[in-house]
Amino acid sequence: MRFDWIANNLDYLVELTGMHLWLTLLPTVIGLLISIPLGYLAFTLRRFYPLIVGGTSLFYTIPSLALFILLPKILGTKVLDPLNVVVALVFYTVALLVRVVADGLASVPPEVVDAARGVGFTRMQILFKIQLPIAVPTILSGLRVVVVSNISIVTMAAVIGITQLGTLFTMGFTRRLFVPILAGLVICLLLALALDRLLVLLGKVLTPWSRKGAL
């Protein structure tokens, strides 16, 4: 095994890592912004909960490779356009987070909401000042799963030629090189660990009232 390959291709590894991060974080943020109103609707309109949560959960049953191939025909983009990966991962993020948001809002004690309503809070004030802050630990727990999942799914895009860390897997396979595959695996693992720790720290910042180590 020639581990000097890593030193000789360090700039390339940094480029792939940056692209992988972008393809992971952008759809995660967009998916979260979409999931919050959908989760709120599922929480407030309880009879539509199965339809909203069940319908969005079905997105996750679509094979990622098939979605990467179909989206260019639907969106009118080129096969190698990273937008296809972003849109696909938005679907997967929404599939996982809508239920999490709805259940997080449901975990807020009703008496707290009643008290806020009693002092004159509007519905939106209750949502953003009471319900979402209390639901933060639950939502962040789901978000941690989503981030790790998206890091893994992004690598599949290398099969259709989208450049990111998954490119190291296809390169290693076609050239029969073990080191690029190992490098890709290690970097993906480190990214997952780093982003997970950042979300844990974010949770502590957003919920200073929570007990230490609650996440």
C-alpha positions as protocol buffer text, in pm:
chain_id: "A"
residue {
  index: 1
  type: MET
  ca { x: 0 y: 0 z: 0 }
}
residue {
  index: 2
  type: ARG
  ca { x: 137 y: 338 z: -100 }
}
residue {
  index: 3
  type: PHE
  ca { x: 30 y: 582 z: 171 }
}
residue {
  index: 4
  type: ASP
  ca { x: 241 y: 853 z: 6 }
}
residue {
  index: 5
  type: TRP
  ca { x: -56 y: 883 z: -234 }
}
residue {
  index: 6
  type: ILE
  ca { x: -234 y: 1082 z: 39 }
}
residue {
  index: 7
  type: ALA
  ca { x: 48 y: 1336 z: 73 }
}
residue {
  index: 8
  type: ASN
  ca { x: 80 y: 1367 z: -305 }
}
residue {
  index: 9
  type: ASN
  ca { x: -293 y: 1432 z: -346 }
}
residue {
  index: 10
  type: LEU
  ca { x: -363 y: 1641 z: -36 }
}
residue {
  index: 11
  type: ASP
  ca { x: -504 y: 1938 z: -229 }
}
residue {
  index: 12
  type: TYR
  ca { x: -737 y: 1704 z: -417 }
}
residue {
  index: 13
  type: LEU
  ca { x: -857 y: 1549 z: -90 }
}
residue {
  index: 14
  type: VAL
  ca { x: -929 y: 1894 z: 53 }
}
residue {
  index: 15
  type: GLU
  ca { x: -1125 y: 1985 z: -262 }
}
residue {
  index: 16
  type: LEU
  ca { x: -1331 y: 1667 z: -243 }
}
residue {
  index: 17
  type: THR
  ca { x: -1396 y: 1719 z: 129 }
}
residue {
  index: 18
  type: GLY
  ca { x: -1519 y: 2075 z: 69 }
}
residue {
  index: 19
  type: MET
  ca { x: -1753 y: 1959 z: -207 }
}
residue {
  index: 20
  type: HIS
  ca { x: -1879 y: 1675 z: 12 }
}
residue {
  index: 21
  type: LEU
  ca { x: -1951 y: 1916 z: 298 }
}
residue {
  index: 22
  type: TRP
  ca { x: -2141 y: 2150 z: 68 }
}
residue {
  index: 23
  type: LEU
  ca { x: -2350 y: 1867 z: -78 }
}
residue {
  index: 24
  type: THR
  ca { x: -2427 y: 1747 z: 276 }
}
residue {
  index: 25
  type: LEU
  ca { x: -2500 y: 2070 z: 463 }
}
residue {
  index: 26
  type: LEU
  ca { x: -2693 y: 2268 z: 201 }
}
residue {
  index: 27
  type: PRO
  ca { x: -2975 y: 2013 z: 155 }
}
residue {
  index: 28
  type: THR
  ca { x: -2978 y: 1947 z: 530 }
}
residue {
  index: 29
  type: VAL
  ca { x: -3047 y: 2315 z: 604 }
}
residue {
  index: 30
  type: ILE
  ca { x: -3306 y: 2344 z: 325 }
}
residue {
  index: 31
  type: GLY
  ca { x: -3474 y: 2022 z: 437 }
}
residue {
  index: 32
  type: LEU
  ca { x: -3490 y: 2146 z: 797 }
}
residue {
  index: 33
  type: LEU
  ca { x: -3652 y: 2473 z: 687 }
}
residue {
  index: 34
  type: ILE
  ca { x: -3913 y: 2275 z: 492 }
}
residue {
  index: 35
  type: SER
  ca { x: -3966 y: 2020 z: 770 }
}
residue {
  index: 36
  type: ILE
  ca { x: -4047 y: 2276 z: 1041 }
}
residue {
  index: 37
  type: PRO
  ca { x: -4371 y: 2407 z: 881 }
}
residue {
  index: 38
  type: LEU
  ca { x: -4469 y: 2056 z: 765 }
}
residue {
  index: 39
  type: GLY
  ca { x: -4405 y: 1917 z: 1113 }
}
residue {
  index: 40
  type: TYR
  ca { x: -4604 y: 2201 z: 1263 }
}
residue {
  index: 41
  type: LEU
  ca { x: -4896 y: 2124 z: 1032 }
}
residue {
  index: 42
  type: ALA
  ca { x: -4879 y: 1756 z: 1126 }
}
residue {
  index: 43
  type: PHE
  ca { x: -4877 y: 1854 z: 1494 }
}
residue {
  index: 44
  type: THR
  ca { x: -5164 y: 2103 z: 1479 }
}
residue {
  index: 45
  type: LEU
  ca { x: -5382 y: 1913 z: 1229 }
}
residue {
  index: 46
  type: ARG
  ca { x: -5373 y: 1577 z: 1407 }
}
residue {
  index: 47
  type: ARG
  ca { x: -5611 y: 1402 z: 1168 }
}
residue {
  index: 48
  type: PHE
  ca { x: -5368 y: 1479 z: 886 }
}
residue {
  index: 49
  type: TYR
  ca { x: -5067 y: 1357 z: 1086 }
}
residue {
  index: 50
  type: PRO
  ca { x: -5063 y: 1011 z: 919 }
}
residue {
  index: 51
  type: LEU
  ca { x: -5095 y: 1167 z: 573 }
}
residue {
  index: 52
  type: ILE
  ca { x: -4822 y: 1431 z: 621 }
}
residue {
  index: 53
  type: VAL
  ca { x: -4576 y: 1217 z: 816 }
}
residue {
  index: 54
  type: GLY
  ca { x: -4647 y: 896 z: 626 }
}
residue {
  index: 55
  type: GLY
  ca { x: -4637 y: 1072 z: 289 }
}
residue {
  index: 56
  type: THR
  ca { x: -4305 y: 1242 z: 351 }
}
residue {
  index: 57
  type: SER
  ca { x: -4156 y: 927 z: 504 }
}
residue {
  index: 58
  type: LEU
  ca { x: -4214 y: 749 z: 174 }
}
residue {
  index: 59
  type: PHE
  ca { x: -3942 y: 966 z: 18 }
}
residue {
  index: 60
  type: TYR
  ca { x: -3683 y: 764 z: 206 }
}
residue {
  index: 61
  type: THR
  ca { x: -3789 y: 443 z: 32 }
}
residue {
  index: 62
  type: ILE
  ca { x: -3672 y: 578 z: -307 }
}
residue {
  index: 63
  type: PRO
  ca { x: -3327 y: 435 z: -393 }
}
residue {
  index: 64
  type: SER
  ca { x: -3075 y: 720 z: -402 }
}
residue {
  index: 65
  type: LEU
  ca { x: -2909 y: 611 z: -726 }
}
residue {
  index: 66
  type: ALA
  ca { x: -3245 y: 591 z: -905 }
}
residue {
  index: 67
  type: LEU
  ca { x: -3335 y: 938 z: -778 }
}
residue {
  index: 68
  type: PHE
  ca { x: -3002 y: 1084 z: -894 }
}
residue {
  index: 69
  type: ILE
  ca { x: -3071 y: 946 z: -1242 }
}
residue {
  index: 70
  type: LEU
  ca { x: -3438 y: 1053 z: -1260 }
}
residue {
  index: 71
  type: LEU
  ca { x: -3402 y: 1408 z: -1129 }
}
residue {
  index: 72
  type: PRO
  ca { x: -3223 y: 1548 z: -1436 }
}
residue {
  index: 73
  type: LYS
  ca { x: -3523 y: 1449 z: -1648 }
}
residue {
  index: 74
  type: ILE
  ca { x: -3763 y: 1604 z: -1397 }
}
residue {
  index: 75
  type: LEU
  ca { x: -3567 y: 1923 z: -1327 }
}
residue {
  index: 76
  type: GLY
  ca { x: -3426 y: 1968 z: -1676 }
}
residue {
  index: 77
  type: THR
  ca { x: -3072 y: 1972 z: -1541 }
}
residue {
  index: 78
  type: LYS
  ca { x: -2762 y: 1793 z: -1667 }
}
residue {
  index: 79
  type: VAL
  ca { x: -2672 y: 1455 z: -1523 }
}
residue {
  index: 80
  type: LEU
  ca { x: -2353 y: 1595 z: -1366 }
}
residue {
  index: 81
  type: ASP
  ca { x: -2526 y: 1896 z: -1211 }
}
residue {
  index: 82
  type: PRO
  ca { x: -2475 y: 1889 z: -829 }
}
residue {
  index: 83
  type: LEU
  ca { x: -2825 y: 2038 z: -799 }
}
residue {
  index: 84
  type: ASN
  ca { x: -2962 y: 1688 z: -855 }
}
residue {
  index: 85
  type: VAL
  ca { x: -2784 y: 1565 z: -543 }
}
residue {
  index: 86
  type: VAL
  ca { x: -2899 y: 1865 z: -340 }
}
residue {
  index: 87
  type: VAL
  ca { x: -3264 y: 1813 z: -436 }
}
residue {
  index: 88
  type: ALA
  ca { x: -3246 y: 1439 z: -368 }
}
residue {
  index: 89
  type: LEU
  ca { x: -3100 y: 1494 z: -23 }
}
residue {
  index: 90
  type: VAL
  ca { x: -3363 y: 1757 z: 55 }
}
residue {
  index: 91
  type: PHE
  ca { x: -3623 y: 1483 z: -4 }
}
residue {
  index: 92
  type: TYR
  ca { x: -3438 y: 1243 z: 227 }
}
residue {
  index: 93
  type: THR
  ca { x: -3393 y: 1511 z: 494 }
}
residue {
  index: 94
  type: VAL
  ca { x: -3762 y: 1599 z: 489 }
}
residue {
  index: 95
  type: ALA
  ca { x: -3850 y: 1229 z: 503 }
}
residue {
  index: 96
  type: LEU
  ca { x: -3661 y: 1192 z: 831 }
}
residue {
  index: 97
  type: LEU
  ca { x: -3728 y: 1528 z: 996 }
}
residue {
  index: 98
  type: VAL
  ca { x: -4101 y: 1595 z: 955 }
}
residue {
  index: 99
  type: ARG
  ca { x: -4190 y: 1325 z: 1208 }
}
residue {
  index: 100
  type: VAL
  ca { x: -3914 y: 1445 z: 1441 }
}
residue {
  index: 101
  type: VAL
  ca { x: -4040 y: 1805 z: 1434 }
}
residue {
  index: 102
  type: ALA
  ca { x: -4403 y: 1701 z: 1488 }
}
residue {
  index: 103
  type: ASP
  ca { x: -4314 y: 1472 z: 1778 }
}
residue {
  index: 104
  type: GLY
  ca { x: -4082 y: 1735 z: 1926 }
}
residue {
  index: 105
  type: LEU
  ca { x: -4363 y: 1990 z: 1927 }
}
residue {
  index: 106
  type: ALA
  ca { x: -4596 y: 1731 z: 2080 }
}
residue {
  index: 107
  type: SER
  ca { x: -4351 y: 1685 z: 2368 }
}
residue {
  index: 108
  type: VAL
  ca { x: -4403 y: 2044 z: 2485 }
}
residue {
  index: 109
  type: PRO
  ca { x: -4619 y: 2041 z: 2803 }
}
residue {
  index: 110
  type: PRO
  ca { x: -4969 y: 2175 z: 2721 }
}
residue {
  index: 111
  type: GLU
  ca { x: -4974 y: 2383 z: 3039 }
}
residue {
  index: 112
  type: VAL
  ca { x: -4672 y: 2578 z: 2916 }
}
residue {
  index: 113
  type: VAL
  ca { x: -4852 y: 2660 z: 2591 }
}
residue {
  index: 114
  type: ASP
  ca { x: -5168 y: 2753 z: 2785 }
}
residue {
  index: 115
  type: ALA
  ca { x: -4968 y: 2986 z: 3007 }
}
residue {
  index: 116
  type: ALA
  ca { x: -4813 y: 3158 z: 2706 }
}
residue {
  index: 117
  type: ARG
  ca { x: -5153 y: 3192 z: 2544 }
}
residue {
  index: 118
  type: GLY
  ca { x: -5288 y: 3335 z: 2870 }
}
residue {
  index: 119
  type: VAL
  ca { x: -5038 y: 3620 z: 2875 }
}
residue {
  index: 120
  type: GLY
  ca { x: -5128 y: 3719 z: 2519 }
}
residue {
  index: 121
  type: PHE
  ca { x: -4879 y: 3534 z: 2299 }
}
residue {
  index: 122
  type: THR
  ca { x: -4993 y: 3485 z: 1939 }
}
residue {
  index: 123
  type: ARG
  ca { x: -4977 y: 3142 z: 1773 }
}
residue {
  index: 124
  type: MET
  ca { x: -4651 y: 3230 z: 1595 }
}
residue {
  index: 125
  type: GLN
  ca { x: -4499 y: 3371 z: 1914 }
}
residue {
  index: 126
  type: ILE
  ca { x: -4586 y: 3052 z: 2095 }
}
residue {
  index: 127
  type: LEU
  ca { x: -4427 y: 2848 z: 1816 }
}
residue {
  index: 128
  type: PHE
  ca { x: -4099 y: 3040 z: 1795 }
}
residue {
  index: 129
  type: LYS
  ca { x: -4059 y: 3145 z: 2157 }
}
residue {
  index: 130
  type: ILE
  ca { x: -4202 y: 2844 z: 2341 }
}
residue {
  index: 131
  type: GLN
  ca { x: -4259 y: 2529 z: 2137 }
}
residue {
  index: 132
  type: LEU
  ca { x: -3954 y: 2522 z: 1907 }
}
residue {
  index: 133
  type: PRO
  ca { x: -3703 y: 2612 z: 2181 }
}
residue {
  index: 134
  type: ILE
  ca { x: -3838 y: 2336 z: 2405 }
}
residue {
  index: 135
  type: ALA
  ca { x: -3840 y: 2093 z: 2111 }
}
residue {
  index: 136
  type: VAL
  ca { x: -3478 y: 2174 z: 2019 }
}
residue {
  index: 137
  type: PRO
  ca { x: -3324 y: 1865 z: 2186 }
}
residue {
  index: 138
  type: THR
  ca { x: -3562 y: 1633 z: 2000 }
}
residue {
  index: 139
  type: ILE
  ca { x: -3512 y: 1809 z: 1667 }
}
residue {
  index: 140
  type: LEU
  ca { x: -3134 y: 1813 z: 1704 }
}
residue {
  index: 141
  type: SER
  ca { x: -3131 y: 1443 z: 1785 }
}
residue {
  index: 142
  type: GLY
  ca { x: -3308 y: 1380 z: 1455 }
}
residue {
  index: 143
  type: LEU
  ca { x: -3081 y: 1624 z: 1276 }
}
residue {
  index: 144
  type: ARG
  ca { x: -2776 y: 1433 z: 1395 }
}
residue {
  index: 145
  type: VAL
  ca { x: -2912 y: 1119 z: 1231 }
}
residue {
  index: 146
  type: VAL
  ca { x: -2989 y: 1312 z: 912 }
}
residue {
  index: 147
  type: VAL
  ca { x: -2639 y: 1459 z: 884 }
}
residue {
  index: 148
  type: VAL
  ca { x: -2468 y: 1121 z: 922 }
}
residue {
  index: 149
  type: SER
  ca { x: -2713 y: 967 z: 676 }
}
residue {
  index: 150
  type: ASN
  ca { x: -2658 y: 1243 z: 419 }
}
residue {
  index: 151
  type: ILE
  ca { x: -2279 y: 1211 z: 443 }
}
residue {
  index: 152
  type: SER
  ca { x: -2320 y: 848 z: 347 }
}
residue {
  index: 153
  type: ILE
  ca { x: -2579 y: 901 z: 72 }
}
residue {
  index: 154
  type: VAL
  ca { x: -2373 y: 1173 z: -100 }
}
residue {
  index: 155
  type: THR
  ca { x: -2101 y: 918 z: -177 }
}
residue {
  index: 156
  type: MET
  ca { x: -2346 y: 732 z: -403 }
}
residue {
  index: 157
  type: ALA
  ca { x: -2346 y: 1029 z: -641 }
}
residue {
  index: 158
  type: ALA
  ca { x: -1993 y: 934 z: -748 }
}
residue {
  index: 159
  type: VAL
  ca { x: -2147 y: 650 z: -952 }
}
residue {
  index: 160
  type: ILE
  ca { x: -2299 y: 906 z: -1189 }
}
residue {
  index: 161
  type: GLY
  ca { x: -1987 y: 1126 z: -1188 }
}
residue {
  index: 162
  type: ILE
  ca { x: -2060 y: 1391 z: -922 }
}
residue {
  index: 163
  type: THR
  ca { x: -1726 y: 1485 z: -764 }
}
residue {
  index: 164
  type: GLN
  ca { x: -1700 y: 1443 z: -386 }
}
residue {
  index: 165
  type: LEU
  ca { x: -1546 y: 1195 z: -143 }
}
residue {
  index: 166
  type: GLY
  ca { x: -1730 y: 907 z: -307 }
}
residue {
  index: 167
  type: THR
  ca { x: -1509 y: 972 z: -608 }
}
residue {
  index: 168
  type: LEU
  ca { x: -1226 y: 815 z: -409 }
}
residue {
  index: 169
  type: PHE
  ca { x: -1424 y: 490 z: -389 }
}
residue {
  index: 170
  type: THR
  ca { x: -1488 y: 469 z: -762 }
}
residue {
  index: 171
  type: MET
  ca { x: -1129 y: 573 z: -836 }
}
residue {
  index: 172
  type: GLY
  ca { x: -989 y: 312 z: -601 }
}
residue {
  index: 173
  type: PHE
  ca { x: -1213 y: 43 z: -748 }
}
residue {
  index: 174
  type: THR
  ca { x: -1140 y: 116 z: -1114 }
}
residue {
  index: 175
  type: ARG
  ca { x: -765 y: 159 z: -1058 }
}
residue {
  index: 176
  type: ARG
  ca { x: -740 y: -120 z: -802 }
}
residue {
  index: 177
  type: LEU
  ca { x: -597 y: 117 z: -542 }
}
residue {
  index: 178
  type: PHE
  ca { x: -673 y: 57 z: -176 }
}
residue {
  index: 179
  type: VAL
  ca { x: -540 y: 384 z: -30 }
}
residue {
  index: 180
  type: PRO
  ca { x: -797 y: 621 z: -195 }
}
residue {
  index: 181
  type: ILE
  ca { x: -1082 y: 402 z: -68 }
}
residue {
  index: 182
  type: LEU
  ca { x: -935 y: 399 z: 281 }
}
residue {
  index: 183
  type: ALA
  ca { x: -880 y: 774 z: 271 }
}
residue {
  index: 184
  type: GLY
  ca { x: -1240 y: 834 z: 164 }
}
residue {
  index: 185
  type: LEU
  ca { x: -1375 y: 611 z: 440 }
}
residue {
  index: 186
  type: VAL
  ca { x: -1164 y: 780 z: 709 }
}
residue {
  index: 187
  type: ILE
  ca { x: -1252 y: 1133 z: 595 }
}
residue {
  index: 188
  type: CYS
  ca { x: -1625 y: 1050 z: 581 }
}
residue {
  index: 189
  type: LEU
  ca { x: -1604 y: 908 z: 932 }
}
residue {
  index: 190
  type: LEU
  ca { x: -1419 y: 1215 z: 1061 }
}
residue {
  index: 191
  type: LEU
  ca { x: -1674 y: 1446 z: 896 }
}
residue {
  index: 192
  type: ALA
  ca { x: -1960 y: 1257 z: 1058 }
}
residue {
  index: 193
  type: LEU
  ca { x: -1796 y: 1274 z: 1401 }
}
residue {
  index: 194
  type: ALA
  ca { x: -1708 y: 1642 z: 1367 }
}
residue {
  index: 195
  type: LEU
  ca { x: -2054 y: 1749 z: 1251 }
}
residue {
  index: 196
  type: ASP
  ca { x: -2219 y: 1538 z: 1519 }
}
residue {
  index: 197
  type: ARG
  ca { x: -2009 y: 1708 z: 1790 }
}
residue {
  index: 198
  type: LEU
  ca { x: -2091 y: 2050 z: 1643 }
}
residue {
  index: 199
  type: LEU
  ca { x: -2462 y: 1972 z: 1664 }
}
residue {
  index: 200
  type: VAL
  ca { x: -2421 y: 1862 z: 2025 }
}
residue {
  index: 201
  type: LEU
  ca { x: -2249 y: 2192 z: 2105 }
}
residue {
  index: 202
  type: LEU
  ca { x: -2521 y: 2382 z: 1917 }
}
residue {
  index: 203
  type: GLY
  ca { x: -2781 y: 2205 z: 2128 }
}
residue {
  index: 204
  type: LYS
  ca { x: -2609 y: 2316 z: 2447 }
}
residue {
  index: 205
  type: VAL
  ca { x: -2596 y: 2674 z: 2323 }
}
residue {
  index: 206
  type: LEU
  ca { x: -2963 y: 2677 z: 2223 }
}
residue {
  index: 207
  type: THR
  ca { x: -3080 y: 2504 z: 2543 }
}
residue {
  index: 208
  type: PRO
  ca { x: -2873 y: 2653 z: 2827 }
}
residue {
  index: 209
  type: TRP
  ca { x: -3138 y: 2535 z: 3072 }
}
residue {
  index: 210
  type: SER
  ca { x: -3087 y: 2169 z: 2988 }
}
residue {
  index: 211
  type: ARG
  ca { x: -2880 y: 1939 z: 3204 }
}
residue {
  index: 212
  type: LYS
  ca { x: -2520 y: 1884 z: 3103 }
}
residue {
  index: 213
  type: GLY
  ca { x: -2482 y: 1579 z: 2882 }
}
residue {
  index: 214
  type: ALA
  ca { x: -2852 y: 1561 z: 2797 }
}
residue {
  index: 215
  type: LEU
  ca { x: -2777 y: 1523 z: 2424 }
}
